Amino acid sequence: MFQKKSTVRTAWRSLRGGFAAIAMFSMVLNLLMLAGPLYMLQVYDRVLTSQNLDTLIALSILLGGVFVVTGLLDLIRMRILARLAARFELTIGAPILQSAIRRRVQGKASGDNSAADVAGLRDFIAGPTLTAFFDAPWIPLYLGVLYILHPYLGALGLAGAVFLTLMALINNARSSDVMQEANQARSRSDRLFTASEQNAELVHAMGMTGDLARRWTALQHDTHRLKSRVSDRIASFSVMSKTTRMALQSGMLGLGAALAVTGQATAGVMIAATIVLARALSPIDQLIGQWRTFLAARGSYKSLRALSETFPEQPKRLALPRPQISLNAVISQAGPPLAQNATIGGVDFALSAGDVLAVIGHSGSGKSTLAKMLAGIWVPQRGAIRLDGNPMAKWDPENLGQLVGYLPQDVQLFDGTIRENIARFSTSIDDTKVLAAAQAADVHGLISTLPDGYATEVGNGFHLSGGQRQRIALARALYDDPFVLVLDEPNSDLDTQGEQALRNAIRHASERGAITFVMTHRPSTLEAVNKVLTLSRGTQTGFGDKEDILRPRQQAAVPNGASPKPAAHPIVAQPKTGAAQ
């Protein structure tokens, strides 16, 4: 049967070699663990009867050496697991981040915390729960030793192991579903906490702090209620397991004593059987106590595997030549990936290198949707946007990203330096291009006044105003001279000086041959454009030269015989039939 490609499954399978080494170490460790019972058997049955101190000293020295070797092997096993955990995290970390980005781009809500899932799996691999799984297969070895000591002892040990195993299975059946519900409840409360923190200024200004805190507290109550149910169930089985194990050890001691009294076993057998039983039941007892960790790790694995399979790495596509001539768009139907209905349609225009197109329309007319289509974020359901005749959907996303400069409405800078942000966190930053982009956005002087200049930390570091962030984001969009420049409400936070810098940047991009799109409703931005496209309710209502599109509206806005005056308010397209071509 065909299986979807999963980075997580592949990374887990790549650990097989390391797990095989862990299995070998576990085998040797469990064999060496028999040294303790054998020592007690010899002490009680030989040393005490012979009163020979030399034998006791020799046995003690030998046992000490075994303990040293056992400790070293256990240390090596733990260090191998720690390195396997680190390798697993490093292997899946970047692909999971890329899958999460693709999920977000496609409009899917993230109901989990993928970074926490990766960290949880890493801790599971490096933790004690996994070692218990490697020790569990050696339980039959200890039960076999008990049978060798006496069949009755072996039967008691087998009964105890079967009983604890059944408890572990019941524990799993009763806890897994509730654990999943608890994780979902935790995700809801975490999302609310993160959103409240990210929008702290809005929350504070509108007096929402107390209400959101109460809402978060209510979600946390649900989370802890479910977690308490899981914890209570696991704790109940853990206590039952420990109590059963202690009772079995006492029963083994009593049975061994009865066998010794009747002459069917020796005192050494009685003590050795008790130690062997404790070692046989230890992995089961440990697994029951750590079952919550196992359930969390299993849930994280399923979540990450589903993410990597649903949003796999895209195949590498043919590298197309850099476009230099034109952009054509014919969009019959388009909208967000999960939208039930199309939000834009009937869009048809063609631009040449150096053209600057203003897209104007009322709020909700589809400007931002069109901007995301032009930036290559979304793909039209019907239609295509072509660069020099090649559909944007056929380009490799990484290569296409180097051809596009995108400035969204909601400007975000990433945790890092201004230099890194402008260079889009390229692994090989070209400082000449960084400086050129900053100068094109007229933000070089501003950056020079900051404490550390281009090395100033932003994102979660140095505080910048909205206008400063927008101008730095404009420089990021201009980095490396992209062929397509998409500016969505680029002057929403700019002052007069910033708007002049924006117009200069648009003119500079046009002079070097870029095709620029400006989604706007401000007339000041229209000074730098030569083409205008009007949208109304998601439909193109006009397209052509700026004068041809705007002059009729300006003339219609003044009385007959009066001279048109510059618009004092934002220019917004009115619906009209047909599309001017």
TIMARNU-74117 format. One line per 4 residues: number of its first residue (from 0); their letters; for each residue x, y, z of C-alpha. Coordinates in pm, 1 decimal. Last residue first. Layout:
BEGIN
NUM> A> X/Y/Z  ...
***
This chain:
BEGIN
580> QAAG> -865.7/4732.0/-2113.1  -1149.4/4903.9/-1936.0  -1350.0/4649.3/-1745.1  -1724.7/4627.4/-1779.4
576> TKPQ> -1994.3/4773.7/-1563.6  -1907.3/5025.6/-1303.0  -1857.9/5012.1/-930.4  -1705.4/5315.0/-765.5
572> AVIP> -1332.1/5325.5/-702.4  -1205.0/5494.4/-390.5  -988.2/5803.3/-393.2  -903.4/5908.7/-40.1
568> HAAP> -1020.7/6257.0/51.0  -910.8/6602.0/-46.6  -909.6/6523.4/-414.5  -732.5/6785.7/-619.1
564> KPSA> -976.9/7026.6/-771.0  -1152.0/6989.9/-1102.1  -1242.1/7320.7/-1260.4  -1608.4/7406.8/-1255.4
560> GNPV> -1815.3/7415.2/-1573.5  -2047.0/7135.6/-1471.2  -2023.2/7060.9/-1098.3  -1730.1/6852.9/-959.2
556> AAQQ> -1707.1/6473.5/-863.2  -1795.9/6348.2/-1209.1  -1488.2/6521.3/-1348.3  -1267.0/6350.9/-1088.8
552> RPRL> -1423.5/6014.3/-1160.4  -1381.9/6052.3/-1535.7  -1017.2/6162.5/-1484.4  -921.2/5863.8/-1262.1
548> IDEK> -929.6/5574.2/-1508.9  -798.5/5741.2/-1824.8  -542.8/5947.8/-1634.4  -401.0/5644.2/-1452.1
544> DGFG> -366.5/5434.7/-1763.8  -587.0/5128.9/-1774.4  -804.1/4898.0/-1568.6  -1159.5/4924.4/-1444.2
540> TQTG> -1432.1/4735.2/-1265.0  -1237.0/4426.1/-1157.5  -1455.6/4216.6/-930.7  -1400.6/4135.4/-564.7
536> RSLT> -1683.1/4347.1/-435.2  -1551.8/4646.5/-628.4  -1198.6/4661.9/-761.0  -1026.7/4934.7/-961.2
532> LVKN> -698.7/4890.5/-1144.4  -477.5/5192.7/-1207.7  -163.4/5232.3/-1416.6  107.0/5500.1/-1418.3
528> VAEL> 184.2/5511.2/-1047.1  406.6/5745.0/-841.7  151.3/6022.3/-781.6  -106.3/5761.7/-679.6
524> TSPR> 53.2/5730.1/-337.0  -71.4/6074.5/-230.6  -428.2/5980.0/-330.6  -461.3/5731.0/-44.9
520> HTMV> -681.9/5427.4/-109.5  -402.4/5178.6/-153.3  -286.9/4842.3/-282.6  32.9/4934.7/-464.6
516> FTIA> 165.4/4689.1/-722.2  511.2/4735.6/-873.5  664.8/4578.1/-1183.1  1041.9/4622.5/-1164.8
512> GRES> 1241.8/4766.5/-1454.5  1522.6/4961.6/-1286.6  1332.7/5289.0/-1330.1  1015.5/5139.5/-1179.7
508> AHRI> 1196.2/5033.9/-864.1  1342.4/5384.9/-828.6  997.9/5540.3/-876.9  848.5/5313.0/-610.0
504> ANRL> 1133.3/5393.1/-369.6  1087.8/5766.9/-426.8  714.5/5737.5/-358.0  785.1/5547.6/-35.9
500> AQEG> 1044.3/5804.1/76.4  786.7/6078.8/19.6  536.5/5879.6/225.5  791.8/5842.4/504.7
496> QTDL> 860.9/6214.7/513.1  489.4/6289.0/534.4  433.6/6032.9/809.4  400.9/5660.5/752.1
492> DSNP> 185.2/5410.6/941.9  -66.0/5317.8/667.5  182.2/5404.1/393.4  238.5/5057.5/245.0
488> EDLV> -131.3/4965.2/218.8  -31.3/4634.8/55.7  291.5/4681.1/-140.4  370.9/4406.8/-392.7
484> LVFP> 702.5/4442.2/-578.8  766.0/4199.6/-862.9  1113.0/4192.3/-1027.7  1294.0/4192.6/-694.0
480> DDYL> 1599.4/4419.7/-655.2  1812.0/4220.9/-404.4  1635.7/4370.6/-102.7  1338.0/4592.8/-191.1
476> ARAL> 1089.6/4402.3/27.8  1334.3/4411.7/318.8  1376.3/4787.0/267.3  997.8/4820.4/284.2
472> AIRQ> 1002.7/4616.7/607.7  1251.2/4869.7/746.6  1011.5/5148.0/647.8  713.5/4970.4/803.6
468> RQGG> 898.7/4898.7/1126.2  995.9/5265.7/1156.4  637.5/5376.6/1090.6  498.8/5140.4/1354.1
464> SLHF> 749.9/5258.8/1612.7  1051.9/5048.6/1699.1  1141.1/4881.6/2028.6  1478.5/4704.9/2045.7
460> GNGV> 1456.4/4331.1/2114.2  1179.2/4080.9/2056.9  1164.2/4169.1/1689.0  1461.0/4403.5/1672.6
456> ETAY> 1830.0/4378.0/1764.4  2042.6/4668.0/1643.6  2333.9/4544.8/1428.7  2235.5/4778.6/1142.0
452> GDPL> 2300.8/5075.8/1369.5  2392.9/4968.1/1721.2  2221.1/5242.5/1921.2  1989.9/5359.4/1638.5
448> TSIL> 2074.7/5682.6/1457.4  2229.0/5500.8/1160.4  1905.8/5306.1/1109.7  1712.1/5630.5/1057.2
444> GHVD> 1966.9/5761.3/808.9  1958.8/5435.7/611.6  1577.5/5436.9/596.4  1532.9/5604.5/259.0
440> AAQA> 1369.6/5285.8/121.8  1620.3/5285.9/-166.1  1894.9/5364.9/85.8  1801.4/5066.6/300.7
436> AALV> 1784.7/4840.4/-5.4  2126.1/4959.0/-127.3  2278.9/4911.1/217.8  2148.4/4555.4/240.8
432> KTDD> 2260.3/4484.9/-116.2  2615.0/4597.3/-39.2  2605.7/4400.4/286.0  2547.3/4076.5/93.3
428> ISTS> 2422.4/3826.8/349.9  2509.8/3461.8/290.6  2271.2/3249.9/500.5  1992.2/3491.9/410.9
424> FRAI> 1790.4/3613.6/704.9  1562.0/3817.4/477.8  1854.2/4056.5/408.7  1653.3/4342.7/562.1
420> NERI> 1583.2/4133.9/871.2  1944.4/4021.2/907.7  2075.3/4377.8/890.7  1808.9/4497.3/1132.4
416> TGDF> 1937.0/4236.4/1376.8  1741.5/3935.2/1496.1  1399.3/3837.9/1625.7  1177.7/3879.4/1323.2
412> LQVD> 1003.4/4192.8/1200.9  628.4/4192.1/1143.5  426.3/4439.9/939.6  52.4/4379.5/923.5
408> QPLY> -48.5/4539.1/595.6  190.4/4323.2/397.0  509.4/4440.9/219.7  615.2/4183.6/-37.3
404> GVLQ> 922.1/4189.4/-264.4  914.0/3904.2/-510.8  1185.9/3761.0/-734.8  1379.4/3593.4/-454.0
400> GLNE> 1056.7/3436.0/-330.6  1004.0/3277.9/-670.8  1330.6/3088.7/-636.1  1234.4/2955.1/-292.9
396> PDWK> 881.3/2869.4/-405.2  1001.5/2683.3/-718.2  803.0/2833.5/-1002.8  511.9/2652.0/-1161.7
392> AMPN> 248.3/2837.5/-957.8  386.5/3167.7/-1090.6  273.5/3066.3/-1439.2  547.0/3120.9/-1703.8
388> GDLR> 462.7/3367.1/-1984.4  722.2/3628.1/-1891.2  584.1/3606.3/-1536.7  234.0/3461.4/-1542.6
384> IAGR> -55.3/3486.6/-1299.0  -308.3/3210.2/-1353.7  -677.6/3134.5/-1375.6  -923.3/2928.7/-1179.3
380> QPVW> -848.9/2835.2/-818.8  -597.9/3117.6/-805.4  -280.9/3035.9/-609.7  -202.9/3191.6/-271.9
376> IGAL> 128.4/3320.2/-140.5  270.1/3398.3/-485.5  303.9/3770.8/-418.3  46.8/3849.8/-688.9
372> MKAL> -204.4/3614.1/-526.8  -137.4/3763.9/-184.5  -193.7/4113.8/-324.3  -517.4/4003.5/-491.6
368> TSKG> -648.5/3886.9/-154.5  -534.1/4213.2/3.0  -721.0/4420.4/-255.9  -1039.8/4210.6/-249.8
364> SGSH> -1314.1/4474.9/-223.4  -1336.3/4428.6/152.6  -1242.3/4788.9/223.3  -1338.5/4997.5/-79.2
360> GIVA> -1127.8/4993.2/-392.5  -793.9/5085.2/-539.2  -518.1/4878.7/-698.8  -236.4/5108.5/-810.2
356> LVDG> -16.4/4964.8/-1082.5  343.2/5075.7/-1141.7  484.1/4966.6/-1476.9  861.2/4940.5/-1517.9
352> ASLA> 860.4/4603.5/-1692.4  528.2/4550.1/-1868.1  180.6/4490.4/-1730.1  -118.2/4283.4/-1839.8
348> FDVG> -468.9/4276.9/-1691.6  -766.6/4047.6/-1632.6  -950.2/4009.4/-1302.3  -1304.3/3872.0/-1334.6
344> GITA> -1286.1/3713.9/-993.7  -1220.7/3789.8/-629.7  -1354.4/3652.3/-300.2  -1439.7/3303.8/-424.0
340> NQAL> -1676.6/3109.6/-200.6  -1616.8/2835.8/55.3  -1280.1/2982.5/154.2  -1020.8/2724.8/261.1
336> PPGA> -737.4/2833.6/29.2  -820.9/3207.4/51.8  -976.6/3340.3/-267.9  -969.5/3307.4/-642.4
332> QSIV> -1195.3/3266.2/-942.6  -1159.9/3391.1/-1298.9  -811.0/3532.5/-1256.4  -617.4/3630.4/-1567.7
328> ANLS> -294.4/3803.0/-1473.1  -5.7/3888.7/-1702.6  335.6/4008.2/-1586.4  598.2/4121.6/-1834.6
324> IQPR> 955.2/4161.8/-1952.4  1244.7/4073.3/-1722.0  1169.3/3736.6/-1565.2  1465.8/3544.0/-1416.5
320> PLAL> 1507.6/3217.8/-1606.0  1322.4/2913.3/-1469.8  1485.4/2671.2/-1226.6  1299.8/2342.3/-1273.6
316> RKPQ> 1115.0/2236.2/-962.4  1230.7/2070.5/-643.8  953.8/1863.5/-494.7  753.3/2030.1/-217.5
312> EPFT> 820.9/1911.8/134.7  512.4/1755.9/282.9  207.6/1938.3/420.7  -36.4/1661.1/507.6
308> ESLA> 236.0/1402.9/569.0  458.1/1632.5/777.9  163.9/1757.9/984.5  21.3/1408.6/1036.2
304> RLSK> 363.6/1286.1/1149.9  398.1/1578.9/1387.8  59.0/1516.2/1546.8  106.8/1140.1/1570.8
300> YSGR> 451.9/1180.8/1726.7  327.4/1442.0/1973.8  42.3/1213.6/2080.6  283.5/924.7/2130.4
296> AALF> 514.7/1146.9/2333.4  228.1/1266.6/2553.6  108.2/909.4/2608.5  461.4/795.6/2698.3
292> TRWQ> 508.5/1079.9/2944.3  176.3/997.7/3108.2  280.2/633.9/3131.1  586.0/714.9/3341.7
288> GILQ> 460.5/545.9/3661.6  316.8/252.3/3466.3  638.0/222.0/3267.6  850.3/221.5/3584.1
284> DIPS> 644.4/-54.6/3743.6  670.8/-262.3/3427.6  1047.4/-203.6/3404.9  1098.3/-290.8/3779.0
280> LARA> 900.2/-617.0/3780.4  1188.6/-842.0/3674.1  1445.1/-660.7/3891.7  1229.8/-696.4/4202.3
276> LVIT> 1167.7/-1062.4/4118.0  1542.0/-1128.0/4085.5  1608.9/-969.1/4425.6  1341.5/-1178.9/4600.2
272> AAIM> 1458.3/-1493.8/4424.9  1816.9/-1434.3/4543.8  1706.8/-1399.2/4906.9  1501.4/-1724.3/4912.6
268> VGAT> 1754.6/-1913.5/4701.7  2027.5/-1820.2/4949.1  1817.1/-1951.8/5233.5  1804.7/-2288.5/5058.7
264> AQGT> 1530.3/-2463.6/4870.2  1305.5/-2773.8/4893.8  1401.5/-2843.8/5256.5  1058.3/-2780.5/5401.3
260> VALA> 1186.3/-2475.9/5588.8  1365.2/-2347.7/5279.4  1052.1/-2383.7/5066.4  850.6/-2195.9/5327.2
256> AGLG> 1119.8/-1924.8/5342.4  1114.4/-1891.7/4964.6  736.6/-1859.3/4971.6  762.1/-1589.1/5238.4
252> LMGS> 1029.9/-1396.6/5049.1  833.1/-1427.4/4726.0  521.2/-1309.9/4907.4  712.1/-1013.4/5044.7
248> QLAM> 836.3/-932.4/4697.1  487.1/-985.4/4555.1  335.8/-754.2/4816.4  591.7/-487.1/4736.9
244> RTTK> 518.9/-522.0/4363.3  144.7/-512.9/4421.7  175.1/-196.6/4629.8  397.0/-35.0/4369.6
240> SMVS> 158.5/-126.7/4088.6  -150.2/-20.2/4281.4  16.4/313.0/4354.6  104.3/357.0/3987.6
236> FSAI> -243.9/251.9/3877.3  -400.3/513.9/4101.2  -143.4/775.5/3999.3  -219.2/711.2/3630.6
232> RDSV> -590.0/749.7/3691.9  -547.8/1056.7/3911.1  -304.0/1217.0/3668.7  -537.5/1165.2/3374.1
228> RSKL> -837.0/1300.3/3563.6  -623.8/1586.0/3695.0  -517.9/1667.9/3341.5  -882.5/1690.6/3239.5
224> RHTD> -970.0/1923.6/3526.2  -642.9/2108.8/3475.9  -728.3/2190.8/3116.2  -1087.9/2283.0/3191.1
220> HQLA> -971.6/2511.7/3472.3  -710.4/2654.8/3236.8  -984.2/2748.1/2991.9  -1169.0/2928.0/3270.6
216> TWRR> -849.2/3104.9/3376.1  -789.9/3216.9/3016.6  -1140.0/3364.8/3002.5  -1086.3/3535.5/3336.9
212> ALDG> -757.3/3681.4/3214.4  -926.8/3787.7/2891.7  -1197.4/3966.2/3088.5  -947.7/4134.3/3320.8
208> TMGM> -719.4/4258.5/3045.3  -991.1/4372.4/2804.5  -987.9/4738.9/2904.3  -973.3/4864.6/2547.3
204> AHVL> -628.6/5024.7/2574.1  -478.3/4732.0/2766.4  -596.6/4465.1/2524.1  -494.6/4673.0/2222.4
200> EANQ> -148.7/4732.5/2369.6  -106.9/4367.6/2470.4  -188.8/4228.8/2127.4  95.5/3975.3/2122.6
196> ESAT> 37.1/3892.1/2489.9  -335.0/3834.8/2443.5  -275.6/3621.9/2133.9  -17.5/3409.1/2316.4
192> FLRD> -241.4/3353.5/2620.8  -543.5/3272.2/2401.8  -338.6/3024.2/2198.5  -203.0/2861.2/2515.0
188> SRSR> -555.1/2822.6/2659.3  -679.0/2651.5/2344.5  -370.4/2429.2/2318.8  -412.9/2319.1/2681.3
184> AQNA> -770.1/2212.5/2608.7  -649.0/2008.3/2312.9  -380.4/1844.8/2527.2  -636.2/1759.5/2796.3
180> EQMV> -867.1/1602.6/2538.5  -578.8/1386.5/2412.2  -492.9/1281.8/2767.9  -855.8/1187.9/2827.2
176> DSSR> -845.2/959.6/2526.0  -514.7/796.3/2629.0  -590.6/742.6/2998.6  -839.5/457.2/3028.5
172> ANNI> -694.6/233.7/2759.2  -335.1/298.0/2864.1  -402.0/223.4/3229.4  -586.3/-93.6/3129.4
168> LAML> -278.7/-203.6/2935.4  -46.6/-121.8/3227.3  -270.4/-305.0/3473.5  -268.3/-609.9/3246.5
164> TLFV> 112.1/-596.2/3246.8  114.9/-574.2/3626.4  -99.2/-888.1/3654.7  106.7/-1080.5/3399.6
160> AGAL> 432.1/-991.4/3577.9  292.6/-1094.3/3919.0  160.8/-1426.9/3788.0  493.5/-1497.7/3620.5
156> GLAG> 685.3/-1424.5/3942.5  460.3/-1654.2/4144.2  497.7/-1931.3/3886.9  876.5/-1891.8/3883.6
152> LYPH> 896.7/-1917.0/4260.5  688.3/-2231.0/4252.5  907.4/-2374.4/3978.7  1222.3/-2330.2/4193.2
148> LIYL> 1559.0/-2158.3/4137.7  1545.8/-2247.0/3770.5  1191.9/-2114.0/3750.4  1311.0/-1786.0/3905.4
144> VGLY> 1593.8/-1765.8/3651.7  1336.1/-1807.8/3374.6  1130.7/-1523.5/3520.0  1443.8/-1310.2/3512.6
140> LPIW> 1504.1/-1387.8/3145.7  1134.1/-1343.1/3066.4  1164.2/-980.5/3192.6  1438.6/-909.4/2941.1
136> PADF> 1201.1/-758.2/2683.9  1109.5/-484.6/2940.5  1460.5/-336.0/2966.2  1442.5/-156.5/2628.9
132> FATL> 1097.1/-18.2/2709.5  1224.4/97.6/3051.5  1507.9/278.7/2875.6  1245.7/470.2/2676.2
128> TPGA> 1075.0/596.0/2990.3  1400.6/714.4/3148.2  1443.2/1018.4/2924.2  1652.3/1099.8/2616.5
124> IFDR> 1397.5/972.8/2364.9  1107.5/1119.6/2563.0  1283.3/1455.4/2599.9  1329.3/1479.2/2222.8
120> LGAV> 968.7/1378.4/2164.3  850.2/1655.2/2396.0  1076.8/1913.5/2230.9  931.3/1830.5/1888.6
116> DAAS> 577.6/1847.3/2027.6  652.3/2180.9/2196.6  770.2/2324.3/1862.8  459.0/2186.6/1691.4
112> NDGS> 220.5/2357.0/1930.2  -123.7/2233.3/1833.7  -448.2/2343.8/1673.9  -277.3/2527.8/1391.1
108> AKGQ> -554.7/2665.1/1172.3  -522.0/2577.1/806.2  -516.9/2874.8/571.2  -286.3/2731.6/307.4
104> VRRR> -13.1/2973.5/413.7  -48.1/2850.6/773.1  -7.6/2487.5/675.8  289.5/2574.5/452.6
100> IASQ> 452.8/2754.3/745.2  389.6/2455.8/973.3  539.9/2225.4/709.7  849.8/2447.0/689.5
96> LIPA> 884.6/2446.6/1068.2  841.8/2067.5/1070.8  1109.2/2033.7/801.1  1349.1/2253.4/1007.1
92> GITL> 1303.6/2065.0/1334.3  1285.8/1708.8/1196.5  1655.4/1629.1/1169.8  1778.8/1858.9/1447.9
88> EFRA> 1527.4/1709.8/1690.9  1615.3/1353.3/1595.0  1986.9/1423.6/1622.2  1941.9/1574.5/1968.9
84> ALRA> 1738.1/1274.4/2085.3  1994.7/1032.0/1944.0  2264.7/1225.3/2127.7  2078.9/1199.7/2458.8
80> LIRM> 2008.5/829.8/2396.2  2378.0/764.7/2337.3  2465.6/948.0/2657.9  2215.1/743.1/2858.4
76> RILD> 2350.2/414.7/2719.7  2708.9/519.7/2788.6  2616.9/599.5/3149.2  2439.6/263.3/3185.4
72> LLGT> 2746.2/86.3/3045.4  2974.3/272.3/3285.2  2751.9/191.9/3584.0  2731.5/-175.4/3489.9
68> VVFV> 3109.0/-197.6/3449.2  3159.4/-45.7/3794.2  2891.2/-272.7/3943.2  3056.3/-581.2/3790.9
64> GGLL> 3389.9/-477.0/3939.8  3227.1/-443.9/4280.9  3070.2/-787.9/4241.6  3412.1/-940.6/4174.6
60> ISLA> 3562.8/-765.7/4475.1  3273.7/-885.2/4693.5  3307.1/-1245.1/4570.9  3677.8/-1244.4/4641.5
56> ILTD> 3628.5/-1093.6/4986.2  3353.2/-1344.2/5074.6  3565.8/-1636.9/4952.5  3858.9/-1518.0/5161.6
52> LNQS> 3629.8/-1477.9/5462.1  3544.3/-1851.5/5471.3  3280.6/-1932.2/5738.1  3195.2/-2244.8/5530.2
48> TLVR> 2817.1/-2230.3/5585.6  2789.1/-1854.0/5581.7  3019.4/-1824.1/5281.1  2865.5/-2102.4/5073.5
44> DYVQ> 2483.3/-2094.5/5073.1  2411.9/-1747.3/5207.9  2702.9/-1565.7/5042.0  2682.7/-1765.4/4719.8
40> LMYL> 2310.9/-1694.7/4669.3  2361.9/-1329.1/4764.5  2632.5/-1296.2/4497.0  2417.5/-1476.8/4241.3
36> PGAL> 2133.6/-1233.7/4314.0  2364.5/-935.1/4260.8  2540.6/-1074.2/3952.0  2207.5/-1116.7/3772.9
32> MLLN> 2218.2/-746.0/3689.3  2511.0/-825.4/3459.6  2272.8/-1002.0/3221.8  2038.9/-702.7/3230.2
28> LVMS> 2323.2/-463.7/3155.4  2455.4/-677.6/2869.0  2112.1/-693.7/2705.4  2048.8/-324.7/2764.5
24> FMAI> 2380.8/-236.2/2599.2  2282.4/-443.3/2296.7  1935.5/-283.0/2281.7  2093.9/63.4/2304.0
20> AAFG> 2317.4/-26.7/2009.6  2011.4/-137.5/1811.0  1839.2/188.1/1909.6  2131.3/382.6/1762.2
16> GRLS> 2105.4/191.3/1435.8  1729.1/231.1/1431.3  1750.4/607.8/1475.4  1704.8/667.9/1102.2
12> RWAT> 1360.7/508.5/1136.8  1250.8/796.7/1358.6  1378.2/1049.9/1105.6  1190.9/876.2/823.4
8> RVTS> 869.9/862.6/1028.8  902.3/1233.3/1111.9  981.5/1333.8/755.0  670.3/1156.3/635.7
4> KKQF> 610.3/1056.8/275.8  261.4/925.9/231.7  229.4/550.6/218.0  122.9/349.8/-84.5
0> M> 0.0/0.0/0.0
***
